[in-house]
């Protein structure tokens, strides 16, 4: 399972960019969506999540703004920039290439 967590850790930025690609969102909502999509098998630690937000914002890949909440706490929302979209699609393409190579290397020769 260590290898799996290493692989996933390398794509944290991409996971977050994917979540805000079509809709601005806030930290808890992003983490909840990732957790639900993986049937509870993956959840970002809060420190990792907000460190990633900071790094992506400093790199110009996302912007943040305070939401206008009428009830409850104000939330900081995150939106993807054009530069962030470029990074997302570049990372997605890299993942597809890596996935194909891994599948070829690990293919069960008995299935042929």
C-alpha positions as CSV (number, residue, x, y, z in Angstrom):
1,X,0.0,0.0,0.0
2,X,3.0,2.3,0.4
3,X,3.6,2.5,-3.3
4,X,-0.1,3.4,-3.8
5,X,0.1,6.3,-1.4
6,X,3.3,7.5,-3.1
7,X,1.6,7.5,-6.5
8,X,-1.4,9.3,-5.2
9,X,0.7,11.8,-3.3
10,X,2.4,12.8,-6.5
11,X,-1.0,13.8,-8.0
12,X,-2.5,15.8,-5.1
13,X,-2.2,19.0,-7.2
14,X,-4.0,17.4,-10.1
15,X,-6.7,16.0,-7.9
16,X,-7.5,19.4,-6.5
17,X,-7.3,21.1,-9.9
18,X,-9.7,18.5,-11.3
19,X,-12.2,19.4,-8.5
20,X,-12.2,23.1,-9.3
21,X,-11.9,22.7,-13.1
22,X,-15.7,23.3,-13.7
23,X,-16.8,24.8,-10.4
24,X,-15.2,27.0,-7.7
25,X,-15.1,25.2,-4.4
26,X,-13.8,25.3,-0.8
27,X,-11.5,22.9,1.1
28,X,-14.0,20.8,2.9
29,X,-16.1,20.3,-0.2
30,X,-13.1,19.4,-2.3
31,X,-11.8,16.8,0.2
32,X,-15.3,15.4,0.7
33,X,-15.7,14.9,-3.1
34,X,-12.4,13.1,-3.4
35,X,-13.2,10.9,-0.5
36,X,-16.6,10.0,-1.9
37,X,-15.2,9.3,-5.4
38,X,-12.7,6.9,-3.9
39,X,-15.3,5.2,-1.7
40,X,-13.6,6.4,1.4
41,X,-10.2,5.0,0.5
42,X,-8.5,8.3,0.1
43,X,-8.7,11.5,2.0
44,X,-6.3,14.4,2.0
45,X,-5.1,15.5,5.4
46,X,-6.0,19.1,6.2
47,X,-2.4,20.2,6.4
48,X,-1.7,18.7,3.0
49,X,-4.8,20.2,1.5
50,X,-4.1,23.8,2.6
51,X,-0.3,23.5,1.8
52,X,-1.3,22.4,-1.7
53,X,-3.7,25.4,-2.0
54,X,-1.0,27.8,-0.9
55,X,1.5,26.3,-3.4
56,X,-1.0,26.3,-6.3
57,X,-2.0,29.9,-5.5
58,X,1.6,31.1,-5.3
59,X,2.3,29.4,-8.6
60,X,-0.6,31.2,-10.3
61,X,-2.6,28.0,-10.9
62,X,-5.5,29.0,-8.7
63,X,-6.9,32.0,-7.0
64,X,-8.9,32.2,-3.8
65,X,-11.6,34.5,-2.6
66,X,-13.9,34.7,0.4
67,X,-17.5,33.5,-0.2
68,X,-20.5,35.5,0.7
69,X,-22.1,33.3,3.3
70,X,-25.4,34.5,4.9
71,X,-25.3,31.8,7.6
72,X,-22.4,30.0,9.2
73,X,-18.7,30.7,8.7
74,X,-17.3,32.4,5.7
75,X,-15.5,30.0,3.3
76,X,-12.5,30.6,1.2
77,X,-13.3,29.4,-2.3
78,X,-10.7,28.4,-4.9
79,X,-10.9,28.9,-8.6
80,X,-8.7,27.6,-11.4
81,X,-6.8,30.0,-13.6
82,X,-5.9,29.5,-17.3
83,X,-2.4,28.5,-16.2
84,X,-4.0,26.0,-13.8
85,X,-6.0,24.5,-16.6
86,X,-2.9,24.0,-18.7
87,X,-1.2,22.3,-15.8
88,X,-4.2,20.1,-15.2
89,X,-4.3,18.9,-18.8
90,X,-0.5,18.4,-18.9
91,X,-0.6,16.3,-15.7
92,X,-3.6,14.3,-17.0
93,X,-1.7,13.5,-20.2
94,X,1.4,12.5,-18.2
95,X,-0.8,10.2,-16.1
96,X,-2.3,8.5,-19.2
97,X,1.2,7.9,-20.6
98,X,2.5,6.6,-17.2
99,X,-0.6,4.4,-16.8
100,X,-0.1,2.9,-20.3
101,X,3.6,2.1,-19.6
102,X,2.8,0.6,-16.2
103,X,0.1,-1.6,-17.7
104,X,2.5,-2.8,-20.4
105,X,5.2,-3.6,-17.9
106,X,2.9,-5.4,-15.5
107,X,0.8,-7.2,-18.1
108,X,0.3,-10.8,-17.2
109,X,2.0,-12.7,-19.9
110,X,-0.2,-15.7,-19.2
111,X,-3.3,-13.8,-20.4
112,X,-1.9,-13.6,-23.9
